[in-house]
Amino acid sequence: MRLVMVTRQGCQLCDEALSLLRSLGCEPELADVDADDRLHDLYDWRVPVVLVDDRVVAEGKIRLEQLERAVGKGLE
C-alpha cells in the first residue's frame, strides 16, 4: 500500500491529518502541493489530501473515522 498525503507548509488541517495518520501507526509520504505543478493543479485548495495507491480517500477537514476505514489501524 502506498500512502501519500498532499500537504502545504503552514496548513493547520494538514498538521492535524498527519497526527491522525501517525496515531494509526502510519507514516505517509509527504508531497508539497506548492512544489509540484501537477499536484497544485489537482489539489490546490483541497489540502490536505490523503491518497492510498493514488486514490483519494480523504481531503479537507479529515476525521479519524475516515482514515480508519481507508487505511485501517496499525498499518505502516
PDB file of N, CA, C and O in Angstrom, chain B, residues numbered from 101:
ATOM      1  N   MET B 101       0.847  -1.178   0.000  1.00  0.00           N
ATOM      2  CA  MET B 101       0.000   0.000   0.000  1.00  0.00           C
ATOM      3  C   MET B 101       0.890   1.237   0.000  1.00  0.00           C
ATOM      4  O   MET B 101       1.792   1.359   0.829  1.00  0.00           O
ATOM      5  N   ARG B 102       0.638   2.143  -0.920  1.00  0.00           N
ATOM      6  CA  ARG B 102       1.366   3.403  -0.970  1.00  0.00           C
ATOM      7  C   ARG B 102       0.460   4.484  -0.373  1.00  0.00           C
ATOM      8  O   ARG B 102      -0.651   4.713  -0.851  1.00  0.00           O
ATOM      9  N   LEU B 103       0.951   5.137   0.673  1.00  0.00           N
ATOM     10  CA  LEU B 103       0.191   6.160   1.380  1.00  0.00           C
ATOM     11  C   LEU B 103       0.881   7.501   1.194  1.00  0.00           C
ATOM     12  O   LEU B 103       2.038   7.675   1.576  1.00  0.00           O
ATOM     13  N   VAL B 104       0.155   8.452   0.600  1.00  0.00           N
ATOM     14  CA  VAL B 104       0.695   9.783   0.334  1.00  0.00           C
ATOM     15  C   VAL B 104      -0.266  10.818   0.908  1.00  0.00           C
ATOM     16  O   VAL B 104      -1.484  10.688   0.786  1.00  0.00           O
ATOM     17  N   MET B 105       0.300  11.846   1.535  1.00  0.00           N
ATOM     18  CA  MET B 105      -0.511  12.974   1.973  1.00  0.00           C
ATOM     19  C   MET B 105      -0.007  14.223   1.259  1.00  0.00           C
ATOM     20  O   MET B 105       1.154  14.610   1.390  1.00  0.00           O
ATOM     21  N   VAL B 106      -0.907  14.839   0.503  1.00  0.00           N
ATOM     22  CA  VAL B 106      -0.590  16.099  -0.159  1.00  0.00           C
ATOM     23  C   VAL B 106      -0.833  17.194   0.859  1.00  0.00           C
ATOM     24  O   VAL B 106      -1.917  17.297   1.432  1.00  0.00           O
ATOM     25  N   THR B 107       0.181  18.009   1.078  1.00  0.00           N
ATOM     26  CA  THR B 107       0.165  18.976   2.164  1.00  0.00           C
ATOM     27  C   THR B 107       0.672  20.332   1.693  1.00  0.00           C
ATOM     28  O   THR B 107       1.083  20.495   0.544  1.00  0.00           O
ATOM     29  N   ARG B 108       0.636  21.285   2.588  1.00  0.00           N
ATOM     30  CA  ARG B 108       1.136  22.638   2.314  1.00  0.00           C
ATOM     31  C   ARG B 108       1.756  23.162   3.601  1.00  0.00           C
ATOM     32  O   ARG B 108       1.207  22.969   4.686  1.00  0.00           O
ATOM     33  N   GLN B 109       2.880  23.812   3.477  1.00  0.00           N
ATOM     34  CA  GLN B 109       3.550  24.391   4.646  1.00  0.00           C
ATOM     35  C   GLN B 109       2.619  25.396   5.340  1.00  0.00           C
ATOM     36  O   GLN B 109       1.989  26.236   4.698  1.00  0.00           O
ATOM     37  N   GLY B 110       2.555  25.280   6.664  1.00  0.00           N
ATOM     38  CA  GLY B 110       1.744  26.203   7.462  1.00  0.00           C
ATOM     39  C   GLY B 110       0.268  25.867   7.499  1.00  0.00           C
ATOM     40  O   GLY B 110      -0.532  26.666   7.985  1.00  0.00           O
ATOM     41  N   CYS B 111      -0.110  24.705   6.999  1.00  0.00           N
ATOM     42  CA  CYS B 111      -1.516  24.288   6.940  1.00  0.00           C
ATOM     43  C   CYS B 111      -1.888  23.538   8.221  1.00  0.00           C
ATOM     44  O   CYS B 111      -1.397  22.437   8.467  1.00  0.00           O
ATOM     45  N   GLN B 112      -2.748  24.135   9.025  1.00  0.00           N
ATOM     46  CA  GLN B 112      -3.146  23.510  10.290  1.00  0.00           C
ATOM     47  C   GLN B 112      -3.928  22.222  10.054  1.00  0.00           C
ATOM     48  O   GLN B 112      -3.735  21.249  10.784  1.00  0.00           O
ATOM     49  N   LEU B 113      -4.802  22.191   9.054  1.00  0.00           N
ATOM     50  CA  LEU B 113      -5.542  20.968   8.759  1.00  0.00           C
ATOM     51  C   LEU B 113      -4.590  19.840   8.350  1.00  0.00           C
ATOM     52  O   LEU B 113      -4.821  18.671   8.660  1.00  0.00           O
ATOM     53  N   CYS B 114      -3.516  20.215   7.647  1.00  0.00           N
ATOM     54  CA  CYS B 114      -2.517  19.218   7.241  1.00  0.00           C
ATOM     55  C   CYS B 114      -1.815  18.640   8.461  1.00  0.00           C
ATOM     56  O   CYS B 114      -1.609  17.429   8.549  1.00  0.00           O
ATOM     57  N   ASP B 115      -1.450  19.502   9.395  1.00  0.00           N
ATOM     58  CA  ASP B 115      -0.800  19.045  10.629  1.00  0.00           C
ATOM     59  C   ASP B 115      -1.712  18.095  11.402  1.00  0.00           C
ATOM     60  O   ASP B 115      -1.260  17.077  11.927  1.00  0.00           O
ATOM     61  N   GLU B 116      -3.002  18.437  11.468  1.00  0.00           N
ATOM     62  CA  GLU B 116      -3.959  17.591  12.176  1.00  0.00           C
ATOM     63  C   GLU B 116      -4.107  16.230  11.482  1.00  0.00           C
ATOM     64  O   GLU B 116      -4.144  15.193  12.144  1.00  0.00           O
ATOM     65  N   ALA B 117      -4.191  16.241  10.150  1.00  0.00           N
ATOM     66  CA  ALA B 117      -4.334  14.988   9.402  1.00  0.00           C
ATOM     67  C   ALA B 117      -3.104  14.103   9.582  1.00  0.00           C
ATOM     68  O   ALA B 117      -3.230  12.887   9.728  1.00  0.00           O
ATOM     69  N   LEU B 118      -1.918  14.704   9.571  1.00  0.00           N
ATOM     70  CA  LEU B 118      -0.691  13.938   9.763  1.00  0.00           C
ATOM     71  C   LEU B 118      -0.671  13.300  11.152  1.00  0.00           C
ATOM     72  O   LEU B 118      -0.269  12.145  11.299  1.00  0.00           O
ATOM     73  N   SER B 119      -1.096  14.036  12.156  1.00  0.00           N
ATOM     74  CA  SER B 119      -1.166  13.486  13.512  1.00  0.00           C
ATOM     75  C   SER B 119      -2.139  12.313  13.585  1.00  0.00           C
ATOM     76  O   SER B 119      -1.861  11.319  14.256  1.00  0.00           O
ATOM     77  N   LEU B 120      -3.271  12.421  12.902  1.00  0.00           N
ATOM     78  CA  LEU B 120      -4.245  11.325  12.891  1.00  0.00           C
ATOM     79  C   LEU B 120      -3.654  10.089  12.224  1.00  0.00           C
ATOM     80  O   LEU B 120      -3.800   8.975  12.728  1.00  0.00           O
ATOM     81  N   LEU B 121      -2.989  10.285  11.094  1.00  0.00           N
ATOM     82  CA  LEU B 121      -2.363   9.154  10.410  1.00  0.00           C
ATOM     83  C   LEU B 121      -1.325   8.481  11.308  1.00  0.00           C
ATOM     84  O   LEU B 121      -1.263   7.254  11.395  1.00  0.00           O
ATOM     85  N   ARG B 122      -0.522   9.294  11.964  1.00  0.00           N
ATOM     86  CA  ARG B 122       0.503   8.738  12.853  1.00  0.00           C
ATOM     87  C   ARG B 122      -0.123   8.013  14.034  1.00  0.00           C
ATOM     88  O   ARG B 122       0.440   7.033  14.521  1.00  0.00           O
ATOM     89  N   SER B 123      -1.276   8.476  14.504  1.00  0.00           N
ATOM     90  CA  SER B 123      -1.949   7.801  15.615  1.00  0.00           C
ATOM     91  C   SER B 123      -2.423   6.410  15.204  1.00  0.00           C
ATOM     92  O   SER B 123      -2.660   5.554  16.056  1.00  0.00           O
ATOM     93  N   LEU B 124      -2.560   6.187  13.906  1.00  0.00           N
ATOM     94  CA  LEU B 124      -2.942   4.875  13.384  1.00  0.00           C
ATOM     95  C   LEU B 124      -1.720   4.023  13.042  1.00  0.00           C
ATOM     96  O   LEU B 124      -1.855   2.914  12.525  1.00  0.00           O
ATOM     97  N   GLY B 125      -0.537   4.545  13.330  1.00  0.00           N
ATOM     98  CA  GLY B 125       0.684   3.810  13.042  1.00  0.00           C
ATOM     99  C   GLY B 125       1.158   3.958  11.612  1.00  0.00           C
ATOM    100  O   GLY B 125       1.966   3.158  11.141  1.00  0.00           O
ATOM    101  N   CYS B 126       0.670   4.968  10.916  1.00  0.00           N
ATOM    102  CA  CYS B 126       1.033   5.192   9.515  1.00  0.00           C
ATOM    103  C   CYS B 126       1.974   6.385   9.387  1.00  0.00           C
ATOM    104  O   CYS B 126       1.810   7.401  10.062  1.00  0.00           O
ATOM    105  N   GLU B 127       2.944   6.241   8.525  1.00  0.00           N
ATOM    106  CA  GLU B 127       3.857   7.350   8.209  1.00  0.00           C
ATOM    107  C   GLU B 127       3.784   7.582   6.702  1.00  0.00           C
ATOM    108  O   GLU B 127       4.457   6.898   5.931  1.00  0.00           O
ATOM    109  N   PRO B 128       2.961   8.552   6.285  1.00  0.00           N
ATOM    110  CA  PRO B 128       2.766   8.768   4.854  1.00  0.00           C
ATOM    111  C   PRO B 128       3.960   9.452   4.196  1.00  0.00           C
ATOM    112  O   PRO B 128       4.749  10.134   4.850  1.00  0.00           O
ATOM    113  N   GLU B 129       4.067   9.256   2.914  1.00  0.00           N
ATOM    114  CA  GLU B 129       4.978  10.045   2.100  1.00  0.00           C
ATOM    115  C   GLU B 129       4.319  11.421   1.974  1.00  0.00           C
ATOM    116  O   GLU B 129       3.132  11.504   1.658  1.00  0.00           O
ATOM    117  N   LEU B 130       5.061  12.490   2.214  1.00  0.00           N
ATOM    118  CA  LEU B 130       4.503  13.836   2.135  1.00  0.00           C
ATOM    119  C   LEU B 130       4.835  14.454   0.788  1.00  0.00           C
ATOM    120  O   LEU B 130       5.962  14.354   0.303  1.00  0.00           O
ATOM    121  N   ALA B 131       3.835  15.095   0.191  1.00  0.00           N
ATOM    122  CA  ALA B 131       4.015  15.761  -1.096  1.00  0.00           C
ATOM    123  C   ALA B 131       3.524  17.196  -0.961  1.00  0.00           C
ATOM    124  O   ALA B 131       2.362  17.431  -0.630  1.00  0.00           O
ATOM    125  N   ASP B 132       4.404  18.145  -1.215  1.00  0.00           N
ATOM    126  CA  ASP B 132       4.077  19.568  -1.088  1.00  0.00           C
ATOM    127  C   ASP B 132       3.329  20.042  -2.329  1.00  0.00           C
ATOM    128  O   ASP B 132       3.874  20.038  -3.433  1.00  0.00           O
ATOM    129  N   VAL B 133       2.082  20.449  -2.139  1.00  0.00           N
ATOM    130  CA  VAL B 133       1.238  20.880  -3.248  1.00  0.00           C
ATOM    131  C   VAL B 133       1.805  22.101  -3.969  1.00  0.00           C
ATOM    132  O   VAL B 133       1.532  22.301  -5.153  1.00  0.00           O
ATOM    133  N   ASP B 134       2.589  22.915  -3.267  1.00  0.00           N
ATOM    134  CA  ASP B 134       3.130  24.131  -3.865  1.00  0.00           C
ATOM    135  C   ASP B 134       4.462  23.899  -4.574  1.00  0.00           C
ATOM    136  O   ASP B 134       4.986  24.810  -5.215  1.00  0.00           O
ATOM    137  N   ALA B 135       5.010  22.697  -4.466  1.00  0.00           N
ATOM    138  CA  ALA B 135       6.297  22.407  -5.083  1.00  0.00           C
ATOM    139  C   ALA B 135       6.155  21.578  -6.360  1.00  0.00           C
ATOM    140  O   ALA B 135       7.154  21.247  -6.999  1.00  0.00           O
ATOM    141  N   ASP B 136       4.933  21.246  -6.729  1.00  0.00           N
ATOM    142  CA  ASP B 136       4.707  20.384  -7.887  1.00  0.00           C
ATOM    143  C   ASP B 136       3.506  20.930  -8.664  1.00  0.00           C
ATOM    144  O   ASP B 136       2.388  20.963  -8.149  1.00  0.00           O
ATOM    145  N   ASP B 137       3.746  21.352  -9.891  1.00  0.00           N
ATOM    146  CA  ASP B 137       2.672  21.958 -10.698  1.00  0.00           C
ATOM    147  C   ASP B 137       1.484  21.021 -10.891  1.00  0.00           C
ATOM    148  O   ASP B 137       0.333  21.458 -10.845  1.00  0.00           O
ATOM    149  N   ARG B 138       1.756  19.748 -11.106  1.00  0.00           N
ATOM    150  CA  ARG B 138       0.673  18.784 -11.301  1.00  0.00           C
ATOM    151  C   ARG B 138      -0.188  18.660 -10.054  1.00  0.00           C
ATOM    152  O   ARG B 138      -1.416  18.692 -10.131  1.00  0.00           O
ATOM    153  N   LEU B 139       0.471  18.517  -8.896  1.00  0.00           N
ATOM    154  CA  LEU B 139      -0.275  18.436  -7.635  1.00  0.00           C
ATOM    155  C   LEU B 139      -1.046  19.715  -7.378  1.00  0.00           C
ATOM    156  O   LEU B 139      -2.183  19.677  -6.905  1.00  0.00           O
ATOM    157  N   HIS B 140      -0.433  20.848  -7.687  1.00  0.00           N
ATOM    158  CA  HIS B 140      -1.088  22.138  -7.480  1.00  0.00           C
ATOM    159  C   HIS B 140      -2.363  22.224  -8.322  1.00  0.00           C
ATOM    160  O   HIS B 140      -3.406  22.661  -7.835  1.00  0.00           O
ATOM    161  N   ASP B 141      -2.274  21.802  -9.589  1.00  0.00           N
ATOM    162  CA  ASP B 141      -3.448  21.839 -10.465  1.00  0.00           C
ATOM    163  C   ASP B 141      -4.566  20.935  -9.947  1.00  0.00           C
ATOM    164  O   ASP B 141      -5.744  21.279 -10.045  1.00  0.00           O
ATOM    165  N   LEU B 142      -4.196  19.788  -9.399  1.00  0.00           N
ATOM    166  CA  LEU B 142      -5.193  18.823  -8.929  1.00  0.00           C
ATOM    167  C   LEU B 142      -5.772  19.152  -7.556  1.00  0.00           C
ATOM    168  O   LEU B 142      -6.974  18.997  -7.339  1.00  0.00           O
ATOM    169  N   TYR B 143      -4.922  19.607  -6.623  1.00  0.00           N
ATOM    170  CA  TYR B 143      -5.319  19.634  -5.209  1.00  0.00           C
ATOM    171  C   TYR B 143      -5.161  20.968  -4.497  1.00  0.00           C
ATOM    172  O   TYR B 143      -5.303  21.017  -3.276  1.00  0.00           O
ATOM    173  N   ASP B 144      -4.876  22.039  -5.203  1.00  0.00           N
ATOM    174  CA  ASP B 144      -4.534  23.320  -4.585  1.00  0.00           C
ATOM    175  C   ASP B 144      -5.358  23.656  -3.340  1.00  0.00           C
ATOM    176  O   ASP B 144      -4.791  23.768  -2.254  1.00  0.00           O
ATOM    177  N   TRP B 145      -6.637  23.814  -3.462  1.00  0.00           N
ATOM    178  CA  TRP B 145      -7.458  24.231  -2.313  1.00  0.00           C
ATOM    179  C   TRP B 145      -8.117  23.062  -1.601  1.00  0.00           C
ATOM    180  O   TRP B 145      -8.988  23.263  -0.754  1.00  0.00           O
ATOM    181  N   ARG B 146      -7.711  21.845  -1.934  1.00  0.00           N
ATOM    182  CA  ARG B 146      -8.302  20.658  -1.312  1.00  0.00           C
ATOM    183  C   ARG B 146      -7.443  20.101  -0.182  1.00  0.00           C
ATOM    184  O   ARG B 146      -7.880  19.187   0.517  1.00  0.00           O
ATOM    185  N   VAL B 147      -6.228  20.626   0.020  1.00  0.00           N
ATOM    186  CA  VAL B 147      -5.314  20.065   1.016  1.00  0.00           C
ATOM    187  C   VAL B 147      -5.889  20.167   2.420  1.00  0.00           C
ATOM    188  O   VAL B 147      -6.626  21.105   2.723  1.00  0.00           O
ATOM    189  N   PRO B 148      -5.559  19.221   3.266  1.00  0.00           N
ATOM    190  CA  PRO B 148      -4.777  18.030   2.992  1.00  0.00           C
ATOM    191  C   PRO B 148      -5.570  17.019   2.173  1.00  0.00           C
ATOM    192  O   PRO B 148      -6.797  16.952   2.252  1.00  0.00           O
ATOM    193  N   VAL B 149      -4.842  16.238   1.388  1.00  0.00           N
ATOM    194  CA  VAL B 149      -5.444  15.158   0.607  1.00  0.00           C
ATOM    195  C   VAL B 149      -4.661  13.891   0.926  1.00  0.00           C
ATOM    196  O   VAL B 149      -3.434  13.873   0.829  1.00  0.00           O
ATOM    197  N   VAL B 150      -5.363  12.843   1.303  1.00  0.00           N
ATOM    198  CA  VAL B 150      -4.734  11.564   1.599  1.00  0.00           C
ATOM    199  C   VAL B 150      -5.062  10.616   0.454  1.00  0.00           C
ATOM    200  O   VAL B 150      -6.222  10.428   0.086  1.00  0.00           O
ATOM    201  N   LEU B 151      -3.996  10.018  -0.104  1.00  0.00           N
ATOM    202  CA  LEU B 151      -4.153   9.076  -1.206  1.00  0.00           C
ATOM    203  C   LEU B 151      -3.621   7.710  -0.792  1.00  0.00           C
ATOM    204  O   LEU B 151      -2.551   7.602  -0.194  1.00  0.00           O
ATOM    205  N   VAL B 152      -4.371   6.685  -1.114  1.00  0.00           N
ATOM    206  CA  VAL B 152      -3.932   5.310  -0.930  1.00  0.00           C
ATOM    207  C   VAL B 152      -3.855   4.701  -2.323  1.00  0.00           C
ATOM    208  O   VAL B 152      -4.857   4.606  -3.032  1.00  0.00           O
ATOM    209  N   ASP B 153      -2.655   4.293  -2.701  1.00  0.00           N
ATOM    210  CA  ASP B 153      -2.434   3.741  -4.040  1.00  0.00           C
ATOM    211  C   ASP B 153      -3.003   4.663  -5.124  1.00  0.00           C
ATOM    212  O   ASP B 153      -3.687   4.215  -6.045  1.00  0.00           O
ATOM    213  N   ASP B 154      -2.702   5.971  -4.990  1.00  0.00           N
ATOM    214  CA  ASP B 154      -3.091   7.016  -5.944  1.00  0.00           C
ATOM    215  C   ASP B 154      -4.590   7.292  -6.005  1.00  0.00           C
ATOM    216  O   ASP B 154      -5.056   7.936  -6.946  1.00  0.00           O
ATOM    217  N   ARG B 155      -5.340   6.827  -5.037  1.00  0.00           N
ATOM    218  CA  ARG B 155      -6.781   7.086  -4.974  1.00  0.00           C
ATOM    219  C   ARG B 155      -7.066   7.982  -3.770  1.00  0.00           C
ATOM    220  O   ARG B 155      -6.638   7.684  -2.655  1.00  0.00           O
ATOM    221  N   VAL B 156      -7.793   9.084  -3.997  1.00  0.00           N
ATOM    222  CA  VAL B 156      -8.135   9.997  -2.909  1.00  0.00           C
ATOM    223  C   VAL B 156      -9.095   9.294  -1.957  1.00  0.00           C
ATOM    224  O   VAL B 156     -10.154   8.814  -2.361  1.00  0.00           O
ATOM    225  N   VAL B 157      -8.699   9.243  -0.669  1.00  0.00           N
ATOM    226  CA  VAL B 157      -9.555   8.613   0.337  1.00  0.00           C
ATOM    227  C   VAL B 157     -10.063   9.616   1.371  1.00  0.00           C
ATOM    228  O   VAL B 157     -11.010   9.329   2.103  1.00  0.00           O
ATOM    229  N   ALA B 158      -9.438  10.786   1.432  1.00  0.00           N
ATOM    230  CA  ALA B 158      -9.877  11.824   2.373  1.00  0.00           C
ATOM    231  C   ALA B 158      -9.261  13.152   1.953  1.00  0.00           C
ATOM    232  O   ALA B 158      -8.167  13.194   1.392  1.00  0.00           O
ATOM    233  N   GLU B 159      -9.981  14.232   2.234  1.00  0.00           N
ATOM    234  CA  GLU B 159      -9.454  15.558   1.933  1.00  0.00           C
ATOM    235  C   GLU B 159     -10.122  16.600   2.816  1.00  0.00           C
ATOM    236  O   GLU B 159     -11.188  16.371   3.387  1.00  0.00           O
ATOM    237  N   GLY B 160      -9.463  17.753   2.911  1.00  0.00           N
ATOM    238  CA  GLY B 160     -10.013  18.854   3.711  1.00  0.00           C
ATOM    239  C   GLY B 160      -9.956  18.550   5.191  1.00  0.00           C
ATOM    240  O   GLY B 160      -8.928  18.100   5.696  1.00  0.00           O
ATOM    241  N   LYS B 161     -11.041  18.788   5.884  1.00  0.00           N
ATOM    242  CA  LYS B 161     -11.141  18.500   7.321  1.00  0.00           C
ATOM    243  C   LYS B 161     -11.313  16.992   7.485  1.00  0.00           C
ATOM    244  O   LYS B 161     -12.412  16.460   7.326  1.00  0.00           O
ATOM    245  N   ILE B 162     -10.232  16.323   7.800  1.00  0.00           N
ATOM    246  CA  ILE B 162     -10.202  14.865   7.827  1.00  0.00           C
ATOM    247  C   ILE B 162     -10.484  14.349   9.233  1.00  0.00           C
ATOM    248  O   ILE B 162      -9.941  14.846  10.219  1.00  0.00           O
ATOM    249  N   ARG B 163     -11.349  13.336   9.298  1.00  0.00           N
ATOM    250  CA  ARG B 163     -11.716  12.728  10.584  1.00  0.00           C
ATOM    251  C   ARG B 163     -11.030  11.372  10.736  1.00  0.00           C
ATOM    252  O   ARG B 163     -10.742  10.691   9.752  1.00  0.00           O
ATOM    253  N   LEU B 164     -10.781  11.001  11.966  1.00  0.00           N
ATOM    254  CA  LEU B 164     -10.133   9.735  12.274  1.00  0.00           C
ATOM    255  C   LEU B 164     -10.903   8.562  11.657  1.00  0.00           C
ATOM    256  O   LEU B 164     -10.291   7.636  11.124  1.00  0.00           O
ATOM    257  N   GLU B 165     -12.227   8.593  11.724  1.00  0.00           N
ATOM    258  CA  GLU B 165     -13.045   7.506  11.210  1.00  0.00           C
ATOM    259  C   GLU B 165     -12.815   7.296   9.713  1.00  0.00           C
ATOM    260  O   GLU B 165     -12.809   6.159   9.241  1.00  0.00           O
ATOM    261  N   GLN B 166     -12.627   8.387   8.965  1.00  0.00           N
ATOM    262  CA  GLN B 166     -12.338   8.272   7.525  1.00  0.00           C
ATOM    263  C   GLN B 166     -11.042   7.506   7.310  1.00  0.00           C
ATOM    264  O   GLN B 166     -10.964   6.607   6.472  1.00  0.00           O
ATOM    265  N   LEU B 167     -10.032   7.876   8.075  1.00  0.00           N
ATOM    266  CA  LEU B 167      -8.724   7.259   7.912  1.00  0.00           C
ATOM    267  C   LEU B 167      -8.732   5.802   8.352  1.00  0.00           C
ATOM    268  O   LEU B 167      -8.081   4.963   7.730  1.00  0.00           O
ATOM    269  N   GLU B 168      -9.460   5.496   9.414  1.00  0.00           N
ATOM    270  CA  GLU B 168      -9.549   4.103   9.867  1.00  0.00           C
ATOM    271  C   GLU B 168     -10.148   3.223   8.772  1.00  0.00           C
ATOM    272  O   GLU B 168      -9.675   2.111   8.538  1.00  0.00           O
ATOM    273  N   ARG B 169     -11.181   3.717   8.107  1.00  0.00           N
ATOM    274  CA  ARG B 169     -11.794   2.951   7.013  1.00  0.00           C
ATOM    275  C   ARG B 169     -10.838   2.818   5.837  1.00  0.00           C
ATOM    276  O   ARG B 169     -10.778   1.770   5.194  1.00  0.00           O
ATOM    277  N   ALA B 170     -10.089   3.887   5.556  1.00  0.00           N
ATOM    278  CA  ALA B 170      -9.245   3.905   4.374  1.00  0.00           C
ATOM    279  C   ALA B 170      -7.937   3.131   4.544  1.00  0.00           C
ATOM    280  O   ALA B 170      -7.496   2.452   3.617  1.00  0.00           O
ATOM    281  N   VAL B 171      -7.323   3.227   5.704  1.00  0.00           N
ATOM    282  CA  VAL B 171      -6.007   2.616   5.892  1.00  0.00           C
ATOM    283  C   VAL B 171      -5.976   1.571   6.987  1.00  0.00           C
ATOM    284  O   VAL B 171      -4.994   0.841   7.113  1.00  0.00           O
ATOM    285  N   GLY B 172      -7.024   1.484   7.776  1.00  0.00           N
ATOM    286  CA  GLY B 172      -7.059   0.525   8.857  1.00  0.00           C
ATOM    287  C   GLY B 172      -6.177   0.958  10.023  1.00  0.00           C
ATOM    288  O   GLY B 172      -5.450   1.947   9.930  1.00  0.00           O
ATOM    289  N   LYS B 173      -6.245   0.231  11.088  1.00  0.00           N
ATOM    290  CA  LYS B 173      -5.445   0.549  12.274  1.00  0.00           C
ATOM    291  C   LYS B 173      -4.129  -0.195  12.220  1.00  0.00           C
ATOM    292  O   LYS B 173      -4.069  -1.371  11.860  1.00  0.00           O
ATOM    293  N   GLY B 174      -3.073   0.517  12.587  1.00  0.00           N
ATOM    294  CA  GLY B 174      -1.787  -0.109  12.757  1.00  0.00           C
ATOM    295  C   GLY B 174      -1.018  -0.447  11.484  1.00  0.00           C
ATOM    296  O   GLY B 174      -0.030  -1.179  11.538  1.00  0.00           O
ATOM    297  N   LEU B 175      -1.456   0.074  10.344  1.00  0.00           N
ATOM    298  CA  LEU B 175      -0.707  -0.155   9.118  1.00  0.00           C
ATOM    299  C   LEU B 175       0.460   0.786   9.048  1.00  0.00           C
ATOM    300  O   LEU B 175       0.383   1.908   9.548  1.00  0.00           O
ATOM    301  N   GLU B 176       1.540   0.356   8.439  1.00  0.00           N
ATOM    302  CA  GLU B 176       2.708   1.219   8.291  1.00  0.00           C
ATOM    303  C   GLU B 176       3.074   1.325   6.836  1.00  0.00           C
ATOM    304  O   GLU B 176       4.036   2.010   6.490  1.00  0.00           O
TER     305      GLU B 176
END
